[in-house]
Structures are given as structure tokens and as C-alpha cells.
Amino acid sequence: MRVAFVGKGGSGKTTLSALFSLHLARSGAPVVAIDGDINQHLAHTLGLGENEPFSAPPLSARTGEIKDYLRGTNARIVSRDAMVKTTPPGRGSRLLRLLGADELHATHIQNVGGVPLMVTGAFGESDLGVACYHSKLGAVEMYLNHLVDGPGEYVVVDMTAGADAFASGLFTRFDMTCLVVEPTRKSVSVYRQYRDHAAEFGIQVAVVGNKATGEDDLLFLKEHVGDDLLVHFEQSAHVRGQEQGRHQGELELHNRQALDLLREAVDARPKDWVAFQQHAVDFHLRNAAAWANEALGQDLTAQIDPDFEHGPAALATRA
């Protein structure tokens, strides 16, 4: 199951991404965490020391090689240059199993705090004025497009802040989108914006309340979020201690229980491979018409394989 954490900057989505990833990994579940935020803090939140390097190359540094690997023998994709981030897999494409024995996982994963982590890469000085961060997120989108994850397997992605996540089709690549909302009017306004955008594409949003300090905060969230409120986390001395570089006991009981409830909700979410592939096709058609056909000088709609069925069926056919 693929889980995205989104929300207003500072709402705590990186912290909750880390807590949920650690919770899953400590239970023995297969999990991959991905830092897809322009502020690349997930590794340190998982436990990487401030002076420790993250040695695995960022996904954005090897986008060309990733394209070559994923397109495999798919005759509809004539070259790496012809493959854009929305190009959906088809017959001949290389599909991935979570933590499988493939070069993408082998190259880009580093274990941090017991969690296999991949990073998108920071926005560098050479990008200033000439690129947007979503060009880097293209590698994450391609990874998720070609991944066949099964029950009890998890991908947790810390996404960019605010409604900026809608600047690409990446927001359709998840089984559950967790919108982290603080008990503040600003955070609620981002929730409403995200909720409305998501509804246009039939994407369900589950609200995860964060930093609640008492009954008044919880009542505020229930008043402004209503039935979308899935679970809430309380202000955590444990988390604050970690952020300050000191150990502050274990995570509070309520917050541990909230992680359990969140996992139960994720596990209960049905997997819809037909809708997943249709969203991929729809966004590829939008990108082809908006810019890609003109930029590459070819009709990228021809990359869509009408006979391809994503999911376990595609793995079985390949085998």
C-alpha cells in the first residue's frame, strides 16, 4: 500500500512520515520510505546523525538510468529521451516488487533507523531559476508507476508542502493520502484547498490531526474537518526531544495507538489497479497535450498500451 503524507509546511508531515515508517519497520513489515519534499529532512528525522552522510544517490541524480531500466523492452518507448515522468508501463516494461532484487532498489536505498529510505534529492544551486522541484519528483512518479506492491507491503512518501503536490500526477499514485492538519485556521484552509482539488479526480483524503494539546484542539479539528478526521496525534515531548537531539523516553501511548489506527485504516483501503492505471493514462494524455508532444516532437499518446493490465496480473504474464 502506498501512503502519502501531505499538508501545510510545518504541520508535521515529515515527523509523521518518519513515525509511521518506523512503526511499520519495527513490526517486521516490508516498507520503503521516500523523501519527496523540497526540504530533505526525512533521513535525519528517521535517525541519521547531523554529520552522517546519506550515501545512496538521490533518485533525481540518475533519472536517465532509471528510465532505461524501467522501459526494458517496451517497444512503445523508443529511448530514454522519449520517456517522460507520466509514461505508463506497458508490455515489455520492467515492473518492480517492493525491495526486490533489482538495480533501482539496490542503488538508491540506504537503511536509516531500520527503515529502507530513498531520497529525491535537494534543490541545488544549479537548479535556481531554471528548474522546478517537480522535475526531480519525476523519478518518484516513475518508480510508483512501475511498482507492484502487495498486501502488507508499504511505501511511505513525505510529499511537498501545501497544494503544490497537485503540480504533477504524483498525487494519484497512492492508496491513501494523509493530509496532516494542525488545529489552526491556516492549516484548515490548506485542508479545504487540498480536499477540493482531490475531489476533482476522485482521490480520497484522510485527515490526520497533529499537535493537539487538549480537548479544545480536538473539538476544533472535528468542527472544521468533520468525518474526514481519521485519527489525531497529541503534542509529543518525545518528538520534541528527538528534534532537539536528546532522548525523551518512548513515544506516548496515545500516539502509539494512533499509529496502530492509521495502519489499520491503510490496510482496510482496497487496492484498485484498474483505477490506478487509468489515472496514469489520463495524466499522460494531459501531459502529452500540454507540453510533452511539442517538446519532444512526437505523439506520446502512442506510448499507451491498451492491452496492458497493471498489478499482479502483469507480473504473472511477465513470469
C-alpha positions as CSV (number, residue, x, y, z in Angstrom):
1,M,0.0,0.0,0.0
2,R,1.2,3.5,-0.9
3,V,0.7,6.2,1.7
4,A,1.5,9.9,1.1
5,F,1.8,12.5,3.9
6,V,0.9,16.0,2.7
7,G,0.0,19.2,4.4
8,K,0.9,22.8,5.2
9,G,4.6,23.5,5.8
10,G,5.4,22.9,9.4
11,S,2.3,20.8,10.1
12,G,4.5,17.8,11.0
13,K,4.1,15.6,7.9
14,T,7.8,14.7,7.8
15,T,7.6,13.7,11.5
16,L,4.5,11.6,10.9
17,S,6.1,10.1,7.8
18,A,9.1,9.0,9.9
19,L,7.0,7.8,12.9
20,F,4.7,5.7,10.6
21,S,7.7,4.3,8.7
22,L,9.5,3.3,11.9
23,H,6.3,1.8,13.3
24,L,5.9,-0.4,10.2
25,A,9.5,-1.4,10.1
26,R,9.6,-2.3,13.8
27,S,6.6,-4.6,13.2
28,G,8.6,-6.5,10.6
29,A,6.6,-5.2,7.7
30,P,8.4,-4.6,4.3
31,V,8.5,-0.8,4.0
32,V,10.2,1.8,1.8
33,A,10.2,5.5,2.8
34,I,10.7,8.1,0.2
35,D,11.7,11.8,0.9
36,G,9.8,13.7,-1.8
37,D,9.9,17.1,-0.1
38,I,11.9,20.0,-1.3
39,N,13.3,20.2,2.3
40,Q,15.1,16.9,2.5
41,H,14.8,16.2,6.3
42,L,13.3,12.7,6.4
43,A,16.7,10.9,6.8
44,H,17.5,12.9,9.9
45,T,14.0,12.5,11.3
46,L,14.4,8.8,11.0
47,G,17.7,9.0,13.0
48,L,20.5,9.8,10.6
49,G,23.1,11.9,12.6
50,E,23.5,15.5,11.6
51,N,27.1,14.9,10.4
52,E,26.3,11.5,8.8
53,P,26.1,11.4,5.1
54,F,23.3,9.8,3.2
55,S,25.4,7.8,0.8
56,A,22.9,6.4,-1.6
57,P,22.5,8.6,-4.7
58,P,19.2,10.6,-4.9
59,L,16.7,9.3,-7.5
60,S,16.8,12.6,-9.4
61,A,20.6,12.2,-10.0
62,R,20.0,9.1,-12.1
63,T,16.8,9.7,-13.9
64,G,18.1,8.7,-17.3
65,E,19.4,5.4,-15.9
66,I,16.1,4.8,-14.2
67,K,14.2,5.4,-17.5
68,D,16.5,2.9,-19.3
69,Y,15.9,0.3,-16.7
70,L,12.1,0.7,-16.4
71,R,11.3,0.9,-20.1
72,G,13.0,-2.5,-20.6
73,T,11.9,-3.9,-24.0
74,N,8.8,-1.9,-24.3
75,A,8.7,-1.2,-28.0
76,R,6.4,1.8,-27.5
77,I,9.2,3.8,-25.7
78,V,11.9,4.2,-28.3
79,S,14.5,5.9,-26.0
80,R,15.1,7.4,-22.6
81,D,14.5,10.8,-24.0
82,A,11.1,9.8,-25.3
83,M,10.1,8.6,-21.8
84,V,8.5,11.3,-19.6
85,K,7.5,11.0,-15.9
86,T,3.9,10.1,-16.8
87,T,4.7,7.4,-19.4
88,P,2.7,4.5,-18.1
89,P,4.2,0.9,-18.2
90,G,3.2,-1.5,-20.9
91,R,4.2,-4.9,-22.2
92,G,8.0,-5.2,-22.0
93,S,8.3,-2.6,-19.2
94,R,10.2,-3.7,-16.1
95,L,7.9,-3.9,-13.1
96,L,9.2,-3.7,-9.6
97,R,8.5,-5.6,-6.4
98,L,8.9,-3.8,-3.2
99,L,12.6,-4.2,-2.1
100,G,13.1,-6.6,-4.9
101,A,16.4,-7.8,-6.3
102,D,16.6,-5.0,-8.9
103,E,19.2,-2.3,-9.6
104,L,16.9,0.5,-8.7
105,H,16.4,-0.6,-5.1
106,A,20.0,-1.8,-4.8
107,T,21.4,1.6,-5.9
108,H,19.1,4.1,-4.2
109,I,18.2,2.6,-0.8
110,Q,20.1,3.3,2.4
111,N,18.9,1.9,5.7
112,V,18.2,4.6,8.3
113,G,17.0,3.7,11.7
114,G,15.9,0.3,10.4
115,V,13.9,1.9,7.5
116,P,14.9,1.5,3.9
117,L,15.0,5.1,2.6
118,M,15.2,6.6,-0.9
119,V,15.5,10.4,-1.4
120,T,14.5,12.6,-4.3
121,G,17.4,15.0,-3.8
122,A,17.8,18.5,-2.7
123,F,17.1,21.6,-4.8
124,G,20.6,22.6,-5.8
125,E,22.2,25.9,-6.7
126,S,22.3,24.8,-10.4
127,D,18.5,24.5,-10.4
128,L,17.9,28.0,-9.3
129,G,16.0,30.0,-11.9
130,V,16.0,27.1,-14.5
131,A,14.0,24.2,-12.9
132,C,11.2,23.4,-10.6
133,Y,11.3,20.8,-7.9
134,H,8.7,18.7,-9.7
135,S,11.3,17.8,-12.3
136,K,13.1,15.9,-9.5
137,L,9.9,14.2,-8.4
138,G,9.5,12.6,-11.8
139,A,11.7,9.7,-10.7
140,V,9.4,9.0,-7.8
141,E,6.4,9.0,-10.1
142,M,8.1,6.6,-12.5
143,Y,9.1,4.3,-9.6
144,L,5.5,4.2,-8.3
145,N,4.1,3.8,-11.8
146,H,6.1,0.6,-12.2
147,L,5.8,-0.8,-8.7
148,V,3.6,-3.8,-7.9
149,D,3.1,-3.8,-4.2
150,G,1.2,-6.5,-2.4
151,P,-0.8,-6.7,0.8
152,G,1.3,-6.0,3.9
153,E,3.9,-4.0,1.9
154,Y,4.2,-0.3,2.3
155,V,5.6,2.8,0.6
156,V,5.5,5.9,2.7
157,V,6.2,9.2,0.9
158,D,6.8,12.6,2.6
159,M,5.5,15.0,-0.1
160,T,5.9,18.6,-0.9
161,A,4.0,21.1,1.3
162,G,0.6,22.5,0.6
163,A,-1.4,22.3,-2.7
164,D,1.9,22.3,-4.6
165,A,1.6,18.5,-4.6
166,F,-1.0,18.9,-7.4
167,A,1.6,20.3,-9.8
168,S,2.1,16.7,-11.1
169,G,0.1,13.5,-11.4
170,L,2.1,12.1,-8.5
171,F,-0.8,12.7,-6.1
172,T,-2.8,9.9,-7.9
173,R,-0.2,7.3,-7.2
174,F,-1.3,6.5,-3.6
175,D,-3.8,4.2,-2.0
176,M,-4.2,6.7,0.9
177,T,-3.4,10.3,1.1
178,C,-2.9,11.5,4.7
179,L,-3.4,15.3,5.0
180,V,-1.7,16.4,8.1
181,V,-3.7,19.2,9.8
182,E,-2.9,21.3,12.8
183,P,-5.6,22.8,14.9
184,T,-5.2,26.2,13.3
185,R,-7.2,28.2,10.7
186,K,-4.2,28.3,8.3
187,S,-3.8,24.5,8.4
188,V,-7.6,24.0,7.9
189,S,-7.5,26.3,4.8
190,V,-4.9,24.1,3.2
191,Y,-7.0,21.1,4.0
192,R,-10.0,22.6,2.2
193,Q,-7.9,23.5,-0.8
194,Y,-6.4,20.0,-1.0
195,R,-9.8,18.3,-0.4
196,D,-11.4,20.3,-3.2
197,H,-8.5,19.6,-5.7
198,A,-8.5,15.9,-4.8
199,A,-12.3,15.6,-5.2
200,E,-11.9,16.7,-8.8
201,F,-10.0,13.5,-9.6
202,G,-11.9,11.1,-7.2
203,I,-9.0,11.0,-4.7
204,Q,-10.0,10.4,-1.1
205,V,-8.2,12.3,1.6
206,A,-7.9,11.1,5.1
207,V,-7.1,13.9,7.7
208,V,-4.5,13.2,10.3
209,G,-4.7,15.8,13.1
210,N,-1.4,16.7,14.7
211,K,-0.1,18.7,17.6
212,A,-3.3,18.6,19.6
213,T,-2.7,19.9,23.1
214,G,-6.1,19.3,24.7
215,E,-9.9,18.9,24.2
216,D,-10.3,22.3,22.7
217,D,-7.8,21.5,19.8
218,L,-9.6,18.2,19.2
219,L,-13.0,19.9,19.1
220,F,-11.6,22.5,16.7
221,L,-10.4,19.7,14.3
222,K,-13.8,17.9,14.5
223,E,-15.7,21.1,13.8
224,H,-13.6,22.1,10.8
225,V,-12.7,18.7,9.3
226,G,-15.7,16.5,10.3
227,D,-15.8,12.9,9.1
228,D,-12.5,13.3,7.2
229,L,-10.7,13.2,10.5
230,L,-9.2,9.7,10.7
231,V,-7.0,10.0,13.7
232,H,-5.2,12.6,15.7
233,F,-1.8,12.9,17.3
234,E,-1.1,14.8,20.5
235,Q,1.8,17.2,21.1
236,S,4.7,15.0,21.8
237,A,7.5,15.5,24.3
238,H,9.2,12.5,22.7
239,V,9.3,14.1,19.3
240,R,10.4,17.5,20.6
241,G,13.3,15.8,22.5
242,Q,14.3,14.0,19.3
243,E,14.2,17.3,17.4
244,Q,16.5,18.8,20.0
245,G,19.0,16.0,19.8
246,R,18.1,14.4,23.1
247,H,16.4,11.2,24.1
248,Q,13.0,11.8,25.7
249,G,11.7,8.3,26.6
250,E,9.4,6.4,24.2
251,L,6.5,7.8,22.2
252,E,3.4,8.5,24.2
253,L,0.7,5.8,24.5
254,H,-1.9,7.8,22.7
255,N,0.4,8.5,19.8
256,R,1.4,4.8,19.6
257,Q,-2.2,3.9,19.5
258,A,-2.8,6.5,16.7
259,L,-0.1,4.8,14.6
260,D,-1.9,1.5,15.1
261,L,-5.2,3.0,14.0
262,L,-3.6,4.6,11.0
263,R,-2.1,1.3,9.9
264,E,-5.5,-0.4,10.3
265,A,-7.1,2.2,8.1
266,V,-4.4,1.8,5.4
267,D,-4.7,-2.0,5.4
268,A,-8.5,-1.7,5.1
269,R,-8.2,0.5,2.0
270,P,-9.0,-1.5,-1.1
271,K,-6.4,-1.8,-3.9
272,D,-7.7,-0.7,-7.2
273,W,-5.2,-1.4,-10.0
274,V,-7.7,-0.6,-12.8
275,A,-8.2,2.9,-11.4
276,F,-4.5,3.3,-10.7
277,Q,-3.7,2.5,-14.4
278,Q,-6.5,4.7,-15.7
279,H,-5.2,7.7,-13.7
280,A,-1.7,7.1,-15.1
281,V,-3.1,7.0,-18.7
282,D,-5.3,10.1,-18.1
283,F,-2.4,12.2,-16.7
284,H,-0.1,11.0,-19.5
285,L,-2.6,12.2,-22.1
286,R,-2.9,15.6,-20.2
287,N,0.9,16.0,-20.2
288,A,1.3,14.9,-23.8
289,A,-1.3,17.6,-24.9
290,A,0.0,20.3,-22.6
291,W,3.7,20.2,-23.4
292,A,5.4,16.8,-24.0
293,N,4.3,16.2,-27.6
294,E,5.6,19.6,-28.7
295,A,8.7,19.4,-26.6
296,L,9.8,16.0,-27.9
297,G,8.4,16.4,-31.4
298,Q,6.4,13.1,-31.3
299,D,3.0,11.8,-30.3
300,L,3.4,10.4,-26.8
301,T,-0.1,9.1,-26.8
302,A,1.3,6.1,-28.8
303,Q,3.2,5.1,-25.6
304,I,-0.1,3.9,-24.0
305,D,-0.5,0.1,-24.3
306,P,-4.3,-0.5,-24.4
307,D,-3.8,-4.3,-23.7
308,F,-1.7,-3.8,-20.6
309,E,-3.2,-4.7,-17.2
310,H,-1.3,-3.4,-14.2
311,G,-0.8,-5.2,-10.9
312,P,-0.3,-8.9,-10.0
313,A,-1.8,-9.9,-13.4
314,A,1.1,-8.1,-15.2
315,L,3.7,-9.9,-13.0
316,A,2.1,-13.2,-13.8
317,T,2.1,-12.5,-17.5
318,R,5.8,-11.5,-17.4
319,A,6.6,-14.7,-15.5
